[in-house]
């Protein structure tokens, strides 16, 4: 089976390093180029990291991006010009930036997910079902825990789950987006979706969606033990995207959820 060329942005970051490691074990992938937002002198698997540029991506097939929004748009601008596929695992985009990504997807295939874990995407699906079934009498909130180095909060995954609640209720997520707490021991349910983010230790990721009508509480949760599940999911997404036309896709499309 023919291999395809892969480029990884943010190659010195945690996800970048994990993606490199897993890509070398994948028989469908040939690691073509690596990029960072600064000059890196050392080679990685005999590949010298570059800045994001046309030269860095000119002969690649797919770019996997786990960086920051500013970097993601650098990559999308170049990828759009060169007609390259992009898998986006970056989080923390504004509503305006989400719309801009959608506009890029009219020119190139893009798969974007706040979390590349198959388990989390199943949780998203179950969240939609629960939210729709329970209705407006049940208030909801989302709790998440990540390692102390994670800067954005709520996590992209938590926001993704919040959108699952909104989809289930057939409401605009941004209109029912509630308060965003950081490192609180407790936080309230509300008419809008409240979030609490804990940042501590080396925790890879824990997410919990809670529904309550003051008489009972329903909890849906997921805990990640190994960071490689995200990189493996991203590589699966990259392989899947190889046969797709321009458009904005998600892990939901990959998993064929209706």
Buried (B, 14 or more C-beta within 10 A) or exposed (E): EEEBBBBBBBBBBBBBBBBBEBBEEBEBBBBBBBBBBEEBEEEBEEBEBBEBEEEBBEEBBBBBBBBBBEBBBBBBEBBBEBEBBBBBBBBBBEEEBEEBBEEBBEBBBBBBBBBBBBBBBBBBBBBBEBBBEBEEEBBBBBBBBBBEEBEBBBBBBBBBBBBBBBBBBEBEBEEBBBBBBEEEEEBEBEEBBBBBBBBEEEBBBBBBBBBBBEEEEBEBEBEBEEBBBBBBBBBBBBBBBEEBEBBBBBBBBBBEEE
